[in-house]
Amino acid sequence: MPYTRYTLDKRNAPQAKEGIGLPICYRAAIIGKHQSGIYRELNRNRTGCVYTGSAAQAARVQRRLDNKPRPKLDDYALTQEIMRLFRRDMPPDQISGWLGVLYPEQPERQASTSTVYTCLYRETAKDPALDVYFVHPYHSWERVPTNTPTG
């Protein structure tokens, strides 16, 4: 199963089923998650011996807020420079190298290959007009026309 975050409804489902006495494997099947994910969710977000979906959701929001900022990914000028080089048909590893050549004295304007991939992946998700198909971010990429089916 691909990774998806727990919504408040899915967080409340194990809580509701716990009182009935259903085994974890049945509760996981009901909400469409793997049982190891249910165990992880219960262990991570249990307060004492009690699990509540709303408390788990609040804890998730707080953990997200406590994460450190990603200044290069949030830098609008760097993102625009990456997209400008990308529109010149440069692959991500060359973009990373060219940023170092173009801005040798400005480390804030340089980015690693993985940062470039993340930026491209995020920007192309916003703009479906870009004819980019990512086979797997951080490993390989290829350009395909937008009217070609991508199996």
C-alpha positions, 0 to 999 in steps of 0.5 A: 500500500502506498503511504498516506497520512491518517485523517481525523476520520481514520484516526477515530476509527481505531478508537471506536473499534477498540471498545468492541474488542476487534483484533488489530488486523480486522481494524486495519482492514476496515480502514484500509491500513496495514496492521503495523501502521495501526500498531505504530499509530496506537503506540506513538499517540497513546496517552497513558493507556488511552488513544483518542483520534483528536489528541493524535491529530493535534500531536501530528499538527504539533510535530509538523510545526516543530520541524525545522524549516527548509530555507532552500525549498522555500526560497522563491528566487532559487526555485525560479532559477531552478525552473529557468535552467530546467526549461533550458532542458537541463537535467537536475544534476546539471542544474545543481552543477550550474548553480555552483558555477553561476553563484560561486560566492553565494551558497544560498543560491546553490542547491544539491541534486536532491533539493533540485529534484524536490523543487522540480517535483513540487513545481511540476505538480503545481503546473500540469502544463510542464511535460515532465514525468518523474520515473522516481524522484531522486534517481531518474527522470525523463521528459515525455510529451503531455499527450503520451500515456504514461503507463 
